[in-house]
Amino acid sequence: MKRFLYILSILTFTISACEKEIQVDLPPITPQLVVEASVNTYSPWLNYVFISNTIDYFKPDLSFNGMKGATVYITPGQIINKDTIFDKANRYTFADIGNLSVIPGFDSITRGISGVYMNPLFKATANTSYLLEIILQDGRTISGRTHVPPIIPIDSMKVRYEAGGKGGKRNAFFTFWFNDGPEQNNYRMALRKGVDSVLLGWGSADSYRTFDDEYINNNTRPYEFLRPFTGGDTLNIYFTQIGRKEFTFWQSFGQAVNNGGPFATPGNVKSNIEGVIGSFTGYAVDFKRIVFEE
């Protein structure tokens, strides 16, 4: 199965040489703690906390096992006057999925994955803040906050077809529209092609788009895919609004990936969890599926 997390997808590193073996003498990278946590309004499979360490890219045995044995809580907040109160009596415990085999069939889905913490009974709601608390086996504590903003739905969609697609099928040029309000809005869109739309973690999406409304604000705005899809394709769209700090993390993460990997220069990744590399992201999700005509 595909890996749960987007962080995992960028860690694979292959070294090769054409004729001569080249020795690279670099100091080992000091492992740092990495946390990717998310809550969302759409699917329980997208509510999770993943805890791991960065790795030495030149280590011959790349291991992606997460950190076991942590205690993980997520608590919804209540707004009282101008403060957000997190009542620990209402918190949810997220358990390592290796301990969730009591759910029929769950162990077959999650076999080989560790360090991912979930609670199938938890569901996030829009316009709500959440507190993340992690207690590691060695006693260290980690905390972070996120806010799930309002859901901004896709308002309308349009497809323009042209001949000349793959396999004799038509090209499908796709655009959708949504209503962007006057406030600061930040978007992260996950795309998955195929009939199976279930994302087992955000990392199982095929691609992502992260953008905001700095240049186009308080208007009905289009999102146009410049490259065509192929007639007969099924496209699943997870159109989400996220907070500004979370947007800044994912934007810096993407830039770091394109510049040699986010953990090569971790200071360039703007984490929103104190003391670790990573993000606690609240996603307000609008899901749409479109099947392009052949």
C-alpha positions as YAML, in Angstrom:
chain: A
units: angstrom
residues:
- id: 1
  name: MET
  ca: [0.00, 0.00, 0.00]
- id: 2
  name: LYS
  ca: [1.04, 3.58, -0.40]
- id: 3
  name: ARG
  ca: [2.69, 5.30, 2.54]
- id: 4
  name: PHE
  ca: [0.52, 7.33, 4.89]
- id: 5
  name: LEU
  ca: [2.38, 10.58, 4.83]
- id: 6
  name: TYR
  ca: [3.65, 13.19, 2.47]
- id: 7
  name: ILE
  ca: [6.77, 13.55, 4.62]
- id: 8
  name: LEU
  ca: [7.67, 9.94, 3.92]
- id: 9
  name: SER
  ca: [7.33, 10.38, 0.18]
- id: 10
  name: ILE
  ca: [10.34, 12.69, -0.08]
- id: 11
  name: LEU
  ca: [12.77, 10.72, 2.07]
- id: 12
  name: THR
  ca: [13.82, 8.08, -0.50]
- id: 13
  name: PHE
  ca: [17.28, 8.90, -1.84]
- id: 14
  name: THR
  ca: [19.22, 6.89, -4.46]
- id: 15
  name: ILE
  ca: [22.95, 7.23, -5.10]
- id: 16
  name: SER
  ca: [24.48, 5.91, -8.32]
- id: 17
  name: ALA
  ca: [27.61, 6.36, -10.43]
- id: 18
  name: CYS
  ca: [28.22, 5.45, -14.05]
- id: 19
  name: GLU
  ca: [31.71, 3.90, -14.02]
- id: 20
  name: LYS
  ca: [33.66, 4.95, -10.95]
- id: 21
  name: GLU
  ca: [32.59, 4.73, -7.35]
- id: 22
  name: ILE
  ca: [32.84, 8.16, -5.72]
- id: 23
  name: GLN
  ca: [33.38, 8.44, -1.98]
- id: 24
  name: VAL
  ca: [31.53, 11.35, -0.39]
- id: 25
  name: ASP
  ca: [32.94, 12.24, 3.01]
- id: 26
  name: LEU
  ca: [30.20, 14.16, 4.78]
- id: 27
  name: PRO
  ca: [29.41, 14.33, 8.48]
- id: 28
  name: PRO
  ca: [26.30, 12.42, 9.50]
- id: 29
  name: ILE
  ca: [23.12, 14.41, 9.86]
- id: 30
  name: THR
  ca: [21.96, 14.66, 13.45]
- id: 31
  name: PRO
  ca: [18.48, 13.15, 13.62]
- id: 32
  name: GLN
  ca: [15.72, 15.57, 14.57]
- id: 33
  name: LEU
  ca: [12.20, 14.83, 15.64]
- id: 34
  name: VAL
  ca: [9.56, 15.13, 12.89]
- id: 35
  name: VAL
  ca: [5.82, 15.37, 13.52]
- id: 36
  name: GLU
  ca: [3.08, 15.50, 10.92]
- id: 37
  name: ALA
  ca: [-0.38, 15.79, 12.42]
- id: 38
  name: SER
  ca: [-3.67, 16.57, 10.75]
- id: 39
  name: VAL
  ca: [-7.35, 16.86, 11.58]
- id: 40
  name: ASN
  ca: [-10.04, 17.32, 8.96]
- id: 41
  name: THR
  ca: [-13.76, 17.58, 8.40]
- id: 42
  name: TYR
  ca: [-14.08, 14.84, 5.76]
- id: 43
  name: SER
  ca: [-12.50, 11.45, 6.49]
- id: 44
  name: PRO
  ca: [-11.20, 9.59, 9.59]
- id: 45
  name: TRP
  ca: [-8.31, 8.30, 7.46]
- id: 46
  name: LEU
  ca: [-6.99, 11.86, 7.29]
- id: 47
  name: ASN
  ca: [-6.94, 12.41, 11.07]
- id: 48
  name: TYR
  ca: [-3.59, 11.16, 12.34]
- id: 49
  name: VAL
  ca: [-0.34, 12.00, 14.08]
- id: 50
  name: PHE
  ca: [2.92, 10.64, 12.67]
- id: 51
  name: ILE
  ca: [6.10, 10.80, 14.77]
- id: 52
  name: SER
  ca: [9.53, 9.97, 13.35]
- id: 53
  name: ASN
  ca: [13.13, 11.17, 13.06]
- id: 54
  name: THR
  ca: [15.02, 12.70, 10.18]
- id: 55
  name: ILE
  ca: [17.65, 10.38, 8.76]
- id: 56
  name: ASP
  ca: [21.14, 10.46, 7.31]
- id: 57
  name: TYR
  ca: [20.59, 10.54, 3.51]
- id: 58
  name: PHE
  ca: [23.81, 8.59, 2.93]
- id: 59
  name: LYS
  ca: [22.82, 5.79, 5.29]
- id: 60
  name: PRO
  ca: [22.63, 2.60, 3.19]
- id: 61
  name: ASP
  ca: [19.65, 1.14, 5.05]
- id: 62
  name: LEU
  ca: [16.86, 3.70, 4.86]
- id: 63
  name: SER
  ca: [14.29, 2.86, 7.53]
- id: 64
  name: PHE
  ca: [10.95, 4.62, 7.65]
- id: 65
  name: ASN
  ca: [9.66, 3.15, 10.90]
- id: 66
  name: GLY
  ca: [7.96, 5.75, 13.05]
- id: 67
  name: MET
  ca: [8.35, 6.28, 16.77]
- id: 68
  name: LYS
  ca: [6.35, 3.90, 18.91]
- id: 69
  name: GLY
  ca: [5.26, 4.17, 22.51]
- id: 70
  name: ALA
  ca: [4.12, 7.80, 22.59]
- id: 71
  name: THR
  ca: [0.97, 9.05, 24.28]
- id: 72
  name: VAL
  ca: [-0.99, 11.33, 21.96]
- id: 73
  name: TYR
  ca: [-3.99, 13.55, 22.71]
- id: 74
  name: ILE
  ca: [-6.02, 15.95, 20.57]
- id: 75
  name: THR
  ca: [-8.42, 18.31, 22.33]
- id: 76
  name: PRO
  ca: [-11.06, 20.54, 20.71]
- id: 77
  name: GLY
  ca: [-11.22, 24.09, 22.02]
- id: 78
  name: GLN
  ca: [-14.09, 26.26, 23.11]
- id: 79
  name: ILE
  ca: [-14.07, 30.01, 22.52]
- id: 80
  name: ILE
  ca: [-14.92, 31.93, 25.69]
- id: 81
  name: ASN
  ca: [-14.84, 35.69, 25.19]
- id: 82
  name: LYS
  ca: [-11.49, 36.24, 23.40]
- id: 83
  name: ASP
  ca: [-9.81, 33.09, 24.74]
- id: 84
  name: THR
  ca: [-9.80, 29.51, 23.50]
- id: 85
  name: ILE
  ca: [-10.16, 26.99, 26.35]
- id: 86
  name: PHE
  ca: [-9.01, 23.39, 25.92]
- id: 87
  name: ASP
  ca: [-10.79, 21.16, 28.43]
- id: 88
  name: LYS
  ca: [-8.73, 18.01, 28.91]
- id: 89
  name: ALA
  ca: [-11.87, 16.18, 30.06]
- id: 90
  name: ASN
  ca: [-12.98, 16.33, 26.40]
- id: 91
  name: ARG
  ca: [-9.71, 15.26, 24.80]
- id: 92
  name: TYR
  ca: [-9.34, 12.30, 22.43]
- id: 93
  name: THR
  ca: [-6.60, 9.70, 22.77]
- id: 94
  name: PHE
  ca: [-4.89, 8.77, 19.49]
- id: 95
  name: ALA
  ca: [-3.42, 5.26, 19.65]
- id: 96
  name: ASP
  ca: [-0.63, 3.71, 17.58]
- id: 97
  name: ILE
  ca: [-2.39, 1.93, 14.72]
- id: 98
  name: GLY
  ca: [-0.39, -1.18, 15.58]
- id: 99
  name: ASN
  ca: [-2.66, -1.43, 18.62]
- id: 100
  name: LEU
  ca: [-5.92, -1.01, 16.70]
- id: 101
  name: SER
  ca: [-6.12, -4.58, 15.36]
- id: 102
  name: VAL
  ca: [-9.41, -5.08, 17.22]
- id: 103
  name: ILE
  ca: [-11.08, -3.35, 14.29]
- id: 104
  name: PRO
  ca: [-11.92, -6.05, 11.69]
- id: 105
  name: GLY
  ca: [-9.56, -5.88, 8.73]
- id: 106
  name: PHE
  ca: [-7.67, -2.88, 10.10]
- id: 107
  name: ASP
  ca: [-4.45, -4.79, 10.76]
- id: 108
  name: SER
  ca: [-4.27, -5.92, 7.11]
- id: 109
  name: ILE
  ca: [-4.43, -2.30, 5.96]
- id: 110
  name: THR
  ca: [-1.86, -0.97, 8.42]
- id: 111
  name: ARG
  ca: [0.60, -3.88, 8.42]
- id: 112
  name: GLY
  ca: [4.21, -2.65, 8.37]
- id: 113
  name: ILE
  ca: [3.38, 0.90, 9.47]
- id: 114
  name: SER
  ca: [4.38, 2.21, 12.88]
- id: 115
  name: GLY
  ca: [4.49, 5.56, 14.59]
- id: 116
  name: VAL
  ca: [1.11, 6.59, 13.13]
- id: 117
  name: TYR
  ca: [-1.49, 7.44, 15.78]
- id: 118
  name: MET
  ca: [-5.23, 7.53, 15.02]
- id: 119
  name: ASN
  ca: [-8.66, 7.55, 16.63]
- id: 120
  name: PRO
  ca: [-11.44, 6.24, 14.34]
- id: 121
  name: LEU
  ca: [-14.08, 7.91, 16.54]
- id: 122
  name: PHE
  ca: [-12.65, 11.42, 16.16]
- id: 123
  name: LYS
  ca: [-14.07, 13.90, 13.66]
- id: 124
  name: ALA
  ca: [-13.00, 17.53, 13.33]
- id: 125
  name: THR
  ca: [-15.49, 20.34, 12.79]
- id: 126
  name: ALA
  ca: [-15.07, 23.64, 10.96]
- id: 127
  name: ASN
  ca: [-14.47, 26.88, 12.88]
- id: 128
  name: THR
  ca: [-12.83, 24.97, 15.74]
- id: 129
  name: SER
  ca: [-9.34, 25.08, 17.26]
- id: 130
  name: TYR
  ca: [-7.48, 21.96, 18.38]
- id: 131
  name: LEU
  ca: [-4.63, 21.28, 20.78]
- id: 132
  name: LEU
  ca: [-2.09, 18.53, 20.06]
- id: 133
  name: GLU
  ca: [-0.19, 17.00, 23.00]
- id: 134
  name: ILE
  ca: [2.50, 14.31, 22.64]
- id: 135
  name: ILE
  ca: [4.32, 12.64, 25.50]
- id: 136
  name: LEU
  ca: [7.30, 10.55, 24.33]
- id: 137
  name: GLN
  ca: [8.60, 7.49, 26.13]
- id: 138
  name: ASP
  ca: [11.60, 9.43, 27.40]
- id: 139
  name: GLY
  ca: [9.32, 12.00, 29.03]
- id: 140
  name: ARG
  ca: [9.71, 14.77, 26.46]
- id: 141
  name: THR
  ca: [6.53, 16.67, 25.66]
- id: 142
  name: ILE
  ca: [5.48, 18.30, 22.40]
- id: 143
  name: SER
  ca: [2.46, 20.49, 21.78]
- id: 144
  name: GLY
  ca: [0.95, 22.45, 18.94]
- id: 145
  name: ARG
  ca: [-2.25, 24.18, 17.95]
- id: 146
  name: THR
  ca: [-4.24, 24.43, 14.76]
- id: 147
  name: HIS
  ca: [-7.55, 25.89, 13.69]
- id: 148
  name: VAL
  ca: [-9.97, 24.33, 11.20]
- id: 149
  name: PRO
  ca: [-11.34, 27.29, 9.20]
- id: 150
  name: PRO
  ca: [-14.71, 27.37, 7.39]
- id: 151
  name: ILE
  ca: [-15.23, 25.06, 4.44]
- id: 152
  name: ILE
  ca: [-15.10, 26.88, 1.10]
- id: 153
  name: PRO
  ca: [-16.99, 24.75, -1.42]
- id: 154
  name: ILE
  ca: [-16.33, 24.40, -5.11]
- id: 155
  name: ASP
  ca: [-19.15, 26.40, -6.68]
- id: 156
  name: SER
  ca: [-19.15, 25.20, -10.30]
- id: 157
  name: MET
  ca: [-17.07, 23.18, -12.78]
- id: 158
  name: LYS
  ca: [-16.54, 23.27, -16.55]
- id: 159
  name: VAL
  ca: [-14.78, 20.92, -18.97]
- id: 160
  name: ARG
  ca: [-13.70, 21.78, -22.50]
- id: 161
  name: TYR
  ca: [-12.89, 18.82, -24.77]
- id: 162
  name: GLU
  ca: [-10.46, 18.72, -27.69]
- id: 163
  name: ALA
  ca: [-9.27, 15.93, -29.96]
- id: 164
  name: GLY
  ca: [-5.72, 14.62, -29.79]
- id: 165
  name: GLY
  ca: [-5.56, 12.97, -26.38]
- id: 166
  name: LYS
  ca: [-3.77, 9.78, -25.38]
- id: 167
  name: GLY
  ca: [-4.87, 6.60, -27.07]
- id: 168
  name: GLY
  ca: [-7.12, 8.47, -29.46]
- id: 169
  name: LYS
  ca: [-9.22, 9.85, -26.62]
- id: 170
  name: ARG
  ca: [-10.08, 13.51, -26.18]
- id: 171
  name: ASN
  ca: [-8.18, 15.97, -24.02]
- id: 172
  name: ALA
  ca: [-10.23, 17.37, -21.15]
- id: 173
  name: PHE
  ca: [-9.38, 20.91, -20.06]
- id: 174
  name: PHE
  ca: [-10.85, 21.42, -16.59]
- id: 175
  name: THR
  ca: [-11.68, 24.57, -14.60]
- id: 176
  name: PHE
  ca: [-13.60, 25.06, -11.38]
- id: 177
  name: TRP
  ca: [-14.77, 28.17, -9.52]
- id: 178
  name: PHE
  ca: [-15.08, 28.97, -5.82]
- id: 179
  name: ASN
  ca: [-16.09, 32.01, -3.77]
- id: 180
  name: ASP
  ca: [-13.15, 33.61, -1.98]
- id: 181
  name: GLY
  ca: [-14.24, 35.93, 0.84]
- id: 182
  name: PRO
  ca: [-12.71, 39.25, 1.99]
- id: 183
  name: GLU
  ca: [-10.61, 37.66, 4.74]
- id: 184
  name: GLN
  ca: [-7.18, 36.05, 4.30]
- id: 185
  name: ASN
  ca: [-7.75, 32.58, 2.83]
- id: 186
  name: ASN
  ca: [-5.18, 29.84, 2.34]
- id: 187
  name: TYR
  ca: [-5.71, 26.73, 0.28]
- id: 188
  name: ARG
  ca: [-4.14, 23.30, -0.08]
- id: 189
  name: MET
  ca: [-5.62, 21.00, -2.69]
- id: 190
  name: ALA
  ca: [-4.91, 17.28, -2.96]
- id: 191
  name: LEU
  ca: [-5.65, 15.42, -6.21]
- id: 192
  name: ARG
  ca: [-6.10, 11.71, -6.79]
- id: 193
  name: LYS
  ca: [-6.88, 10.07, -10.12]
- id: 194
  name: GLY
  ca: [-8.84, 6.82, -10.31]
- id: 195
  name: VAL
  ca: [-12.11, 5.31, -9.16]
- id: 196
  name: ASP
  ca: [-10.71, 4.68, -5.67]
- id: 197
  name: SER
  ca: [-10.86, 8.07, -3.97]
- id: 198
  name: VAL
  ca: [-9.89, 6.99, -0.43]
- id: 199
  name: LEU
  ca: [-6.75, 8.73, 0.79]
- id: 200
  name: LEU
  ca: [-4.96, 6.62, 3.41]
- id: 201
  name: GLY
  ca: [-3.20, 9.70, 4.69]
- id: 202
  name: TRP
  ca: [-2.55, 12.86, 2.70]
- id: 203
  name: GLY
  ca: [0.60, 11.26, 1.30]
- id: 204
  name: SER
  ca: [-1.39, 8.90, -0.90]
- id: 205
  name: ALA
  ca: [-2.60, 11.77, -3.07]
- id: 206
  name: ASP
  ca: [-1.08, 12.01, -6.54]
- id: 207
  name: SER
  ca: [-0.28, 15.73, -6.37]
- id: 208
  name: TYR
  ca: [-0.89, 18.94, -4.42]
- id: 209
  name: ARG
  ca: [-1.48, 22.64, -5.01]
- id: 210
  name: THR
  ca: [-0.87, 25.25, -2.29]
- id: 211
  name: PHE
  ca: [-1.94, 28.85, -2.91]
- id: 212
  name: ASP
  ca: [-3.55, 31.85, -1.21]
- id: 213
  name: ASP
  ca: [-5.58, 34.93, -2.14]
- id: 214
  name: GLU
  ca: [-2.84, 37.54, -2.03]
- id: 215
  name: TYR
  ca: [-3.49, 38.70, -5.59]
- id: 216
  name: ILE
  ca: [-7.14, 37.72, -6.11]
- id: 217
  name: ASN
  ca: [-9.34, 38.36, -3.09]
- id: 218
  name: ASN
  ca: [-13.03, 38.75, -2.22]
- id: 219
  name: ASN
  ca: [-14.33, 37.45, -5.52]
- id: 220
  name: THR
  ca: [-15.53, 34.38, -7.35]
- id: 221
  name: ARG
  ca: [-12.29, 33.05, -8.71]
- id: 222
  name: PRO
  ca: [-11.40, 30.26, -11.14]
- id: 223
  name: TYR
  ca: [-8.84, 27.51, -10.75]
- id: 224
  name: GLU
  ca: [-7.74, 26.31, -14.17]
- id: 225
  name: PHE
  ca: [-5.68, 23.17, -14.77]
- id: 226
  name: LEU
  ca: [-3.23, 24.10, -17.51]
- id: 227
  name: ARG
  ca: [-2.48, 20.52, -18.52]
- id: 228
  name: PRO
  ca: [-5.38, 18.50, -19.89]
- id: 229
  name: PHE
  ca: [-6.74, 15.29, -18.45]
- id: 230
  name: THR
  ca: [-7.62, 12.35, -20.68]
- id: 231
  name: GLY
  ca: [-11.18, 11.43, -21.57]
- id: 232
  name: GLY
  ca: [-12.32, 8.58, -19.33]
- id: 233
  name: ASP
  ca: [-10.18, 9.70, -16.37]
- id: 234
  name: THR
  ca: [-11.73, 10.04, -12.91]
- id: 235
  name: LEU
  ca: [-10.41, 12.98, -10.86]
- id: 236
  name: ASN
  ca: [-10.96, 13.24, -7.09]
- id: 237
  name: ILE
  ca: [-10.48, 16.74, -5.68]
- id: 238
  name: TYR
  ca: [-9.86, 17.43, -1.98]
- id: 239
  name: PHE
  ca: [-10.19, 21.21, -1.93]
- id: 240
  name: THR
  ca: [-9.23, 22.44, 1.52]
- id: 241
  name: GLN
  ca: [-8.83, 25.69, 3.42]
- id: 242
  name: ILE
  ca: [-6.09, 25.78, 6.07]
- id: 243
  name: GLY
  ca: [-4.68, 28.35, 8.51]
- id: 244
  name: ARG
  ca: [-1.96, 30.84, 7.65]
- id: 245
  name: LYS
  ca: [0.77, 29.22, 9.77]
- id: 246
  name: GLU
  ca: [-0.06, 25.85, 8.27]
- id: 247
  name: PHE
  ca: [0.01, 27.34, 4.78]
- id: 248
  name: THR
  ca: [3.44, 28.85, 5.49]
- id: 249
  name: PHE
  ca: [4.72, 25.44, 6.61]
- id: 250
  name: TRP
  ca: [3.53, 23.58, 3.51]
- id: 251
  name: GLN
  ca: [4.76, 26.34, 1.23]
- id: 252
  name: SER
  ca: [8.22, 26.30, 2.82]
- id: 253
  name: PHE
  ca: [8.18, 22.50, 2.82]
- id: 254
  name: GLY
  ca: [7.55, 22.42, -0.93]
- id: 255
  name: GLN
  ca: [10.29, 24.95, -1.58]
- id: 256
  name: ALA
  ca: [12.74, 22.96, 0.55]
- id: 257
  name: VAL
  ca: [11.89, 19.73, -1.31]
- id: 258
  name: ASN
  ca: [12.83, 21.45, -4.56]
- id: 259
  name: ASN
  ca: [16.12, 22.63, -3.05]
- id: 260
  name: GLY
  ca: [17.65, 19.35, -1.93]
- id: 261
  name: GLY
  ca: [15.18, 18.04, 0.63]
- id: 262
  name: PRO
  ca: [13.41, 19.65, 3.59]
- id: 263
  name: PHE
  ca: [15.68, 18.05, 6.18]
- id: 264
  name: ALA
  ca: [18.95, 19.01, 4.50]
- id: 265
  name: THR
  ca: [18.39, 22.56, 5.75]
- id: 266
  name: PRO
  ca: [15.58, 22.16, 8.30]
- id: 267
  name: GLY
  ca: [15.81, 25.79, 9.39]
- id: 268
  name: ASN
  ca: [14.18, 26.71, 6.07]
- id: 269
  name: VAL
  ca: [11.03, 24.75, 6.96]
- id: 270
  name: LYS
  ca: [8.70, 26.99, 8.96]
- id: 271
  name: SER
  ca: [7.21, 24.53, 11.46]
- id: 272
  name: ASN
  ca: [4.18, 25.44, 13.53]
- id: 273
  name: ILE
  ca: [4.97, 22.94, 16.31]
- id: 274
  name: GLU
  ca: [7.51, 24.19, 18.80]
- id: 275
  name: GLY
  ca: [10.77, 22.25, 19.13]
- id: 276
  name: VAL
  ca: [10.32, 19.85, 16.21]
- id: 277
  name: ILE
  ca: [10.19, 19.86, 12.42]
- id: 278
  name: GLY
  ca: [6.65, 19.51, 11.17]
- id: 279
  name: SER
  ca: [3.11, 20.77, 11.20]
- id: 280
  name: PHE
  ca: [-0.24, 20.33, 12.90]
- id: 281
  name: THR
  ca: [-2.74, 21.16, 10.15]
- id: 282
  name: GLY
  ca: [-6.50, 21.57, 10.34]
- id: 283
  name: TYR
  ca: [-8.19, 20.95, 6.98]
- id: 284
  name: ALA
  ca: [-11.67, 22.21, 6.07]
- id: 285
  name: VAL
  ca: [-12.43, 19.88, 3.16]
- id: 286
  name: ASP
  ca: [-14.76, 20.10, 0.21]
- id: 287
  name: PHE
  ca: [-14.62, 16.89, -1.85]
- id: 288
  name: LYS
  ca: [-15.62, 16.66, -5.49]
- id: 289
  name: ARG
  ca: [-15.29, 13.90, -8.09]
- id: 290
  name: ILE
  ca: [-15.54, 14.33, -11.85]
- id: 291
  name: VAL
  ca: [-15.46, 11.66, -14.57]
- id: 292
  name: PHE
  ca: [-14.30, 13.06, -17.92]
- id: 293
  name: GLU
  ca: [-16.13, 11.88, -21.00]
- id: 294
  name: GLU
  ca: [-14.19, 9.72, -23.43]
...
